[in-house]
């Protein structure tokens, strides 16, 4: 069996991760440019839409990039917070990233990727993760909160494939990101097969009820049992058709999150937190250096040693030992109020912790 192909930056080895942890270094970091966005996705963790007051200047963003490089970062996730391609200095930020020798991936809603933009992104070798929640345009529009979104995203994917994304091993990576919810649950397998057949990385993620998602949670959330059955079918498909295997754990099909050990999330106003879900800042880069925040703040001391601090029954789960899975810490925080509690969306928590009953 082959291992699953992951987005570069999510595929660091455990040797690299624990060496970086020991030395107080970063391996990658997430960078919000602005909360401005043209969509109003009903599940959006950041409640994006309007630019926040006192967002970082371009110069401050450049400075934090330099600080991250000094801490050993190899990859930056340009996550926007809002929509990165709306940010007026996006291309300058991307050039800065190249100038300092970083790899990068941009998470985008896909509505601004014309043929010219697709070609420019390809020429700059920018990896991309495009949000795509449904083949049905009405469903996509509803989830995005804007009419016409589904049509634009389909056109963007076509543009990216036509300029050469994912056509060869030398191509920049292209991933499609989907949030699993009641509205698209029935078509996730079709989505997954489409990605595999087009050499696109499928990024299938269980929803974290955060931000705008709290308002719509009752009409969005699937049960742990439904998530288990879906992930199990995806795993069986990968093994049968592609010879790919991966651990059957949440929150992303085909991989378990490792970011607590080596990453940091910098918001558009300078707060530095472990990830989008664990929105507990260790400090602000306008007041302290990135190095000081990563190495000295309480929240980062805990998450860098999450395997020691995570609570039962997660701590004794067989997947915690075999794959160092810790579920989704953001989901634990926003469902229970404590990011060290078990992830309540985990099917092994609901069905015989450790998975002996169902993992067959």
N, C-alpha and C positions, 0 to 999 in steps of 0.2 A: 504493500500500500504506500502511496505517496502522501507526503504531508501537504496540508492545505496552503495555497499561495496567499500570503497576507500582504496588506498594504505596507510598503517600505516605511519603517519607523515603528510599526507594530510588531515587527519580527525580530527584535533584538534577542540574542541568546541570553540564557540565564547567567552565564559567566559574565557577559558584558553588563548585564543589569546589576548583579551583586557587586561587581568591581566598581561600577559607578556609584552605587549606594555607599559603599565603604569609603569612597574618596569624596563624597559630597558633591558629585557632579550630576549634571543633566545629560540625558541622551536625546531627548526631544522636548519640545514645548509647544503649547497651543497659544496662538496669538489672535486676539480679537482686534479688528481694525476699527469697527464702529458698530453700533446697534441699529443703524439705519437699514431698512429693508423695504422692498417693494411688495412683499407678501405679508400675510397675517396668519401663518400656519397655526391651526388650532391646538397643536401639540407642542408649540415652540417653547423650549426650556428657558430661553432668554427673553421671552415676550418682546421680540424685536419688532421694529417698525420705525420708531422715531430716534434720531440721534440723541444720545445722552448729553447733558450739560457736562462740561469739563472733561471731554474725551481727550485722550493722549494726542499730542501733536505728532506730525510726521517725524520731527527730530527726536522726540521722546521714544517713538516706536523704533527708530534706527538705533538709539542708545540701548534699549532693552535687547535688541537683536545682538548687538556687540557683547553685552553682558552674558547672554546665553551662550554665545560662542566661547567666551572665556571660561565658562563652566563646563565646556566639553560637548555642547549640543551638536548633534549631527543632522537633525531634521526639525523643520518647523511646520506645524499644521496651521495654515492660514484659515481661520474658522469664521472670521467676520464678526460673529455675534449676530450681526445682521447679514447682509449680502455683500461679500468681499468685492465683487465686480462693480458694485455701486460706489465703493470708496474712491474718492477722487485721486488718491495717490497709490492705487493698487499696483500699477505697473512699476512705479518707482520702488515700492517695497519689495516687489519680486526681484527687481534688478539688484537691490541691496542684498537680498538673500543670496543671490548668485555671487555677488562680489565677495562675500565673506565665506563662500564655499559650502553653504548649507544646501541640502536637499529640501524640497518642500512639497506639500500637497495642499491644494485649495479645496475646501468644502463649499460648494455653491448650489444655489437653487436652480441653476441652469437656464434661467429666463433671459440672460444677456449674452448667450454664446451664439453669436452669428458666425457665418463662415469665416469672416476675417478674424474674429476673436479666437475661434477654434484654431485657426492656422497660427496665430501669434502665440497662443498657449503651447501648441505643439512645438513650435520652433524654440521656445524657451525651455522645453523639456519639463513642463510643469505637470506633475501628477494631479489627478482630479478625482473628487468624489462628488457626483451629481445626485441630488435628492430626487428620487423617483418613487412615488408611493402607489401608483395605480396606472394600469393601461387604460382604464376607463376615464375619459377626460372629465366627466362630471364629478367622479369621486376624487380625482386629483385636485380639481378646482375647489371642491368643498374643503378638503383637508388643508389646502394652501390659503384658503380665505380670499381668493381672487379668481374671477372668471378668466378663461383663456390660458391659465397656467399649464394645464395638461398638454395643450397643443404646442406651446412654446418649448416645453421640456423635451417632447418627442423630437421636435426639429433640432434642438441642441444636440441630442444624442446622435442623430443622423449626421449633423455637421462634424462632430468629433470623430465618428467612425470614418467618415469620408476623407478627413485630413490625415488619417493614419493611426489614431489612437488604438492601442491594443492589437494592431495588426501583426506585430512581431515582438520578439523579446527585447529589441532595442527601443521599442516605443515607450513613451511615458505611460505610467499606469493609469488606467481608468477604472474607477469603481462606481457602482450605483448603490446609493444608500436608501434603504427603506425602513420606515418605522412600522412595526407590526401592530395593527389595530383591528377592531371589528370590521371596519369598512373594507380593508384589503386582505384580510386573513385568507379568504378563499382563492386568491390569485398569487400568493407568495411563491408557490411551487412553480408557477408559470414564469414569474419574475426571475427566480433562481436559475431555471433552465435557460432562459434567454441570456442571462449573464454568462453562464458557462459556455454556451454555444457560440458566443461572440467574443470570447477571451476577455471578458470583463469580470472584475472582482465583485462578487455579490456581498453587500454589507447589510445584513438583515439583523435588525436590532430591536429588542424589546423596549417598549416605551417607558421612559422615566417620567412619572407624574410630577411635573415641575413647571413653574411659570404658567403660561397660558393653558397648559395641559390640565392643570388642577380644575379649571372651570369646566372642561369637557370630559373629565375622566370617566364618568359613567357611560358615555357613549363611545369611548375609545378602548378601554382596557379589555384585554382578553385574559382568561384564567390561566394559572400555571399549568393546568392539565392540557389546555389547548396549545399553549406554547411548547410543552413537552412533545405532544403528538406531531406538531409541525416540525420542530427541530429534528425529531427522530426520522421523519420522512425525508427531510433534506439530507441527513447523514446517510441514510440508506441509498438514496439516489446517487450521491457522490461516490460511495463505495462501489456500487454496481456499475455505474456508467463511466466514471472517471478514475477509479482506483485511488480515490482520495479519502483519507480518514481524519477524524478530529474528535475531540472529547465532547460528549453530550452535556454541555453545561451552558447556563445563561452568562451574559446577556446578549452576546452576538454569535450568530451561527458560524461555526467553524473556528472560533477562537475564544480565548478567555482574556479578560482585560488584565494588563500588567502595569498600567500607567502609574498606579500608586507608588511604584518603586523608583521611577526614573523621570517622570514628566512634571510639568507645571502648566497651569492655565493662567494667562495674563489677560485680564478683562480690558475693555476699551477705556476704562477710567484708571487703570493701573493697579488694581487689586491682583494679588498673586494667590491663587488657590490650587488645590490638588488637581481638580478636573472640573468640567462643566457641572457635573452633578453634585460634587462635594463643594458647594459654594461657600466655604468658610475660609476667608482670607488669612494668610499668614503675615500679611503686611502689604504695603503699597510701594511701588517702585519710585514714587515721588518722595518718599520719606526714608526708605532703606534700599540698599543694593539688593539685586536679585540673589546674590550669593548669601548675604546675611539672612534673607527671608528663608531660603531653602535650607540652610544649615542650622539656623537658630530658632525658628518659630516652632511652637508646640505642635501645630497641626501637621507640619511636614515631618517632624520627628516621629509622630505616630504613624502616618501613612507610609513612610519609608520602611517601617517595621510592622506593616499591617498584619503579617502572619502571626506576630506575637500578641497583638492587641485585639484582634477580631474575636467576637464572642461566640460561645456555644449556641447551637450545635455546629455552626460553620467550622469552628476551629478543629473539630474532630472528624469532619466529613472526609471521606476517602479521596474526593477530588481535591481538597485542600492539600493533601499529602502527595497525590500523584501528579497533579498539574498546577498546583499552587493557585487554584481557582479561589476567588473570594466574592463571587457574584458581582453585583453592581453596588458599589458603596453609595452612589448617588440615590439609587432607588431605596436603599435601606434608610438613608437620611430623610428623604421626603415622605416616606411611608410611615416611619416609626419615630423620627426625631433624633435618632442616633445612628451615625454612619458605621458604627462598629457592630450594630445588631445584624442578624441574618437578613439577607435579601428576601423579602416576602414573596417575590415573584418566582423564586427558585422552586422547581418541581420536586427536587430531592428533599427540600424542607417539608413539603406537603406530603410526600410519599416515601417514608422510610429513609431518613437521612443517610447519605452515602450511596444510595441508588441501587442497592443489592436486589431490591424487588423488581425494579423496572428496567435496569440496564442490561438487557439481554439481546 
